[in-house]
Amino acid sequence: MPHSYTYPQKLRKIFRIALPSGANSLLDIVILALSMFFMGRFGEKYIVALSVGMQFMMMFFAINAIFYIGTNAQISRFFGMRDSKEASKVFSTLILLCLLSAAPIILFAWIGIDIFIAWIGVGTTSANLAHSFLVITIFGIPALLLKNIIVSAFAAIGNTLSIFLVRIFTTLFCIFINYLLIFGVGLNIVGAACANVLTSYVELFVFIILIWKKKRFFAQHFYFRIVWRYFYIALKVGVPSGIERLLTLGSLVLTTKIVAGFGEFAIAGNEIGSRIEAFAFMPGFGFMVAAMALTGQNLGANRVEIAMDLNKTILQVASVIMGIFGVVMAIFARPLSMIFNSAEEVVSIASMYLLAVGCSQIPLIWVFVLDGVLRGAGITKLSLLINACSIWCFRIAPIWIGITMGLGIWWVFVMIFVETYIRALLFYLAYKNGYWKHSRRALA
């Protein structure tokens, strides 16, 4: 094993994981943006309904995070140790657990739909549209969870290209079936829901064929039993990430509720801004996955110095790329917003959102990358602490206080900007502490 890499070698290792992961994220974002674009053809109420529906579905990403981190942290270590047998046991265990939990999750989602929509507090028409969207969309949850485990396993061994190639095919399928059902058949938002569920299961089927046809490292054999030790470790490192994701997404939902107090134009503008910002998450997510996988692999192989060197390079490259994205969002906020809706009230709010997040993209990528390092090392409780405390203490609490005092919607975006810098500083201090370097016991 090499004791160091040249700069071109480091870039190849990083981009071999980050580019396909980022491109895969881009395809997810393209689908969401197209859904927003299609719904925009029917008016603001459809955008609001889709926004409410996606906010509800995001709450289940907390469960996704448990499976994703529990899979990635363990398989990346076994990949570094070249132990495919144990990696296969991890993969089999989590797949079986996911299958067992699917029905209860769908039932819970079904019960919560109307409660959530009523809590958000949108108009009757938007609420009815959101309900129609969600009663169909929730049946795609099992496929989303299973795909999540598979994607995490591929990322753990550094093979994100296979994921990307599958996603190219399924994204094209999704675009076609969305257009057919929304406009061709005339199902509008119901067609969008049906198309997304159908795409999820088609994608899962393709992934299953891809795995067992070529016998991947983590699926040399499938064990039809649960290894409780690996289940325990998955919970140990995954549950803090799940809680962190739940609290983070909960803060986003609460922010949406606060914004809803300014009217449905405000909700639409906020949603459009967040969908445009999501395009910047493409490289951000890619670099986070690269940091997570490379940290796990090198700690598993006892190469701490190489892990540190790679993390430094990831931060350097990612800061430049995300900085460029930020400048583009800030300068072209209005024309980008007008692609989705031309109403002045909507464009104005979307532009404020993009200005705030555009000027904080560099600290945001530091959050992504250093969070990925901690997750790859299995130090997910620290990640939970930083994310939860920062978002709720320095974002949600000041937003609520400011709005209560009568400040305008601009205050929401100011605090999003400020809190991102605070959270980046907290992650940097945690990383410099160095506890992640000695994290073997986190996966014991």
PESUL-V642187 format. One record per pair of residues at least 4 apart in sequence whose C-alpha atoms are under 7 Angstrom apart, sorted by the first residue. I is the first residue (numbers start at 0). J is the second residue. If there is no record, write none. Layout:
# PESUL-V642187
I J
I J
This chain:
# PESUL-V642187
3 305
4 8
4 9
5 9
6 10
7 11
8 12
9 13
9 309
10 14
11 15
12 16
13 17
13 289
14 18
16 20
16 157
16 158
16 159
16 289
17 21
17 285
17 286
17 288
17 289
18 22
18 285
19 23
19 159
19 160
19 163
20 24
20 159
20 163
20 284
20 285
21 25
21 281
21 282
21 284
21 285
22 26
22 163
22 281
23 27
23 163
23 166
24 28
24 281
24 284
25 29
25 278
25 281
26 30
26 166
26 170
27 31
28 32
28 277
28 278
29 33
30 34
31 35
32 36
32 274
33 37
34 38
34 191
35 39
35 46
36 40
36 339
38 42
38 45
38 46
39 43
39 45
39 46
39 339
39 340
41 45
42 46
43 47
43 267
44 48
44 125
45 49
45 125
46 50
46 267
47 51
47 125
47 263
47 266
47 267
48 52
48 125
48 126
48 128
48 129
49 53
49 129
50 54
50 270
51 55
51 129
52 56
52 129
52 132
52 133
53 57
54 58
54 252
57 248
58 245
58 248
59 63
60 64
61 65
61 241
61 242
61 244
61 245
62 66
62 241
63 67
63 144
63 147
64 68
64 237
64 240
64 241
64 244
65 69
65 234
65 237
65 238
65 240
65 241
66 70
66 148
66 237
67 71
67 147
67 148
67 151
68 72
68 236
68 237
68 374
69 73
69 233
69 234
69 236
69 237
70 74
70 90
70 148
70 151
70 152
70 233
71 75
71 151
71 152
71 155
72 76
72 295
72 375
72 377
73 77
74 78
74 86
74 152
74 155
75 79
75 155
75 156
75 292
75 295
75 296
76 80
76 295
76 296
76 299
77 81
77 82
77 83
77 85
77 86
77 299
78 82
78 83
78 156
78 296
79 296
79 297
79 299
79 300
80 299
80 300
82 86
83 87
83 216
83 217
83 219
84 88
85 89
86 90
86 217
87 91
87 217
87 218
87 219
87 220
87 221
88 92
88 222
88 226
89 93
89 229
90 94
90 217
91 95
91 221
91 222
91 223
92 96
92 224
92 225
92 226
92 230
93 97
94 98
94 145
95 99
96 100
97 101
97 144
97 145
100 104
101 105
101 141
102 106
103 107
104 108
105 109
105 137
105 138
106 110
107 111
108 112
108 137
109 134
111 115
112 116
112 130
113 117
114 118
115 119
116 120
116 126
119 256
121 125
121 126
122 126
123 127
124 128
125 129
126 130
127 131
128 132
129 133
130 134
131 189
132 136
132 188
132 189
132 192
133 137
135 192
135 193
136 192
136 193
136 196
138 196
139 143
139 196
139 199
140 144
141 145
142 146
142 199
142 200
142 203
143 147
143 199
144 148
145 149
146 150
146 203
147 151
148 152
149 153
150 154
150 162
151 155
152 156
152 217
153 157
153 158
153 159
154 158
154 159
154 292
155 292
157 292
159 163
160 164
161 165
162 166
163 167
164 168
165 169
166 170
167 171
168 172
169 173
169 198
169 202
170 174
171 175
172 176
173 177
173 194
173 195
173 198
174 178
175 179
176 180
176 194
177 181
177 190
177 191
177 194
178 182
178 183
179 183
179 184
180 184
180 185
180 186
180 190
180 191
181 185
181 186
181 187
181 188
181 190
181 191
182 186
182 187
186 190
187 191
188 192
189 193
190 194
191 195
192 196
193 197
194 198
195 199
196 200
197 201
198 202
199 203
200 204
201 205
202 206
203 207
204 208
205 209
206 210
207 211
208 212
209 213
210 214
210 215
214 218
214 219
215 219
226 230
227 231
228 232
229 233
230 234
231 235
232 236
232 442
233 237
234 238
236 377
236 379
237 241
238 242
239 243
239 379
239 380
239 383
240 244
240 379
240 383
241 245
242 246
243 247
243 383
243 386
243 387
244 248
245 249
246 250
246 387
247 251
247 387
248 252
249 253
250 254
250 395
251 255
252 256
253 257
254 258
255 259
255 266
256 260
258 265
258 266
259 263
259 265
259 266
261 265
262 266
263 267
264 268
264 344
264 345
265 269
265 345
265 348
266 270
267 271
267 345
268 272
268 345
268 346
268 348
268 349
269 273
269 348
269 349
269 352
270 274
271 275
271 336
271 339
271 349
272 276
272 336
272 349
272 350
272 352
272 353
273 277
276 353
279 283
279 324
280 284
281 285
282 286
283 287
283 364
283 367
284 288
285 289
286 290
286 313
286 317
286 368
287 291
287 367
287 368
287 371
288 292
288 371
289 293
290 294
290 310
290 368
290 371
290 372
291 295
291 371
291 372
291 374
291 375
292 296
292 375
293 297
293 306
294 298
294 306
294 372
294 375
294 376
295 299
295 375
295 376
296 300
297 301
297 302
297 303
297 305
297 306
298 302
298 303
302 306
303 307
303 436
304 308
305 309
306 310
307 311
308 312
309 313
310 314
311 315
312 316
313 317
314 318
314 365
314 368
315 319
316 320
317 321
317 364
318 322
318 361
318 364
319 323
320 324
321 325
321 360
321 361
321 364
322 326
322 360
322 361
323 327
324 328
325 329
325 357
325 358
325 360
326 330
326 357
327 331
328 332
328 353
328 354
328 357
329 353
329 354
329 357
329 358
331 335
332 336
332 350
332 353
332 354
333 337
333 346
333 350
334 338
336 340
336 346
336 349
336 350
337 341
337 346
340 346
341 346
342 346
343 347
344 348
345 349
346 350
347 351
348 352
349 353
350 354
351 355
351 409
351 412
352 356
352 412
353 357
354 358
355 359
355 412
355 413
355 416
356 360
356 416
359 363
359 416
359 419
360 364
361 365
362 366
362 419
362 420
362 423
363 367
363 419
363 423
364 368
365 369
365 423
366 370
366 422
366 423
366 426
367 371
368 372
369 373
369 426
369 430
370 374
370 382
371 375
372 376
373 377
373 378
373 379
373 382
373 435
374 378
374 379
376 435
376 438
377 438
377 441
377 442
378 382
378 435
378 441
379 383
380 384
381 385
382 386
383 387
384 388
385 389
385 425
386 390
387 391
388 392
389 393
389 418
389 422
390 394
390 395
390 418
391 395
391 396
392 396
393 397
393 418
394 398
394 414
394 415
394 418
395 399
396 400
397 401
398 402
398 410
398 411
398 414
399 403
400 404
401 405
401 406
401 410
402 406
402 407
406 410
409 413
410 414
411 415
412 416
413 417
414 418
415 419
417 421
418 422
419 423
420 424
421 425
422 426
423 427
424 428
425 429
426 430
427 431
428 432
434 438
439 443
